[in-house]
């Protein structure tokens, strides 16, 4: 019986080879026992501000972006928009820091807006507070404000990638004439690169589409070292 088990083990190893994992360098790890409590329980994203300040931004669906610094929730939010929670996913759903944040201080947000539309806008970080709200992408249909997506990140090419969900099945995620169920790619100012794979200018396609066929896209990330999305 033991010989059969050993043979099976060797067969399985041959059939399913072990792939090596990236080796990380040693890092210090600090265990803390304090917690930051968010009373509304509607946090959707969080990210470290890439300026060495140690600030953590936490987006909430109701529209505030809370700031945690040195483990303490700060009294003043970075921004404070207002969204009524009459639908499952109305409000702030995504956040991304500009690759050149150290110079331009831009923070981008993805929101499901009242009126059943999706919008991407940016704020400028001035003295720890967001100012100069600037809409980047507007007018994308949001179904019933459910399955709206919200994943958003910058790629190695400097373009802004964002994910729109299937909008609760209201739109076919494979059809190129609507934004639903797709990953989209735009410039930081919201304009569409002409080298997007389905760009057809004055044609019927949604030119910002980069990839299609998704149900919902809560998060997007590029793999370090390969640039794969």
Steps between C-alpha positions, in 0.01 A plus 500: 500500500786737587665445161174578320462821701855603413437428132181708508686787663766493228233486230320799646823698520567424135148595398491820704849652512579738780549854376741721686362812666672841497745534787441801723774666696473500879274769642429624849152415626334691780195354668262757645190448707307819434216531251351788303122484512285646222153561637310478170647160405505594132871515414567399139871572432818591678843607382820653633563850372822473294678799652669351806250666735377169639139600432245231415196606294181299552209557265145453625197430288319799650758734348761579762868417460629449852861558598689275743837626618722326756215263573260785583190595302531870419207736566506655151424275199702541182173557314139490610252436222148384582324196357166366623512127552174421322672240282751224564803659337435871476799705610880484497625168362856556378815703564839539331798728557661670202844351414634857520327570831818644651471788253132540410334360818211346302271234649241335275164359610237277338141556613152373423307826491135584565312486172643158409829611350864418569762771530876528546633821650815622666590723791825682570658445842573844647603505863340162561160598358361425153420804287418580136263213415553421130286251309707267279241251369127564514168366377563124513173321569474334840203266468325490838815606689600141558781291345665832419864392529736762641843344452746765385877524465775656291695275266872496418410700189369788712141436390205478740321164497156457657242224516126530438288209619217330314250746655292213637466344157344804338768499231683223314863495624626381160334765280736784408228763473452529876741549790367224725710198599818657364841627602557847358820693425527879481764767538521673841291786359226260388570512126516167317823366344455408135702179547229343718411162344138585411543868414298588191471878524158604372385135497259342748757351739573642844856604417633476856444121518820305566361154588149356523291217643501568877227477763628750752837666549560603858877527462774518237875456550806469280746222580839648592776409259273374220253785446217247470156624606 
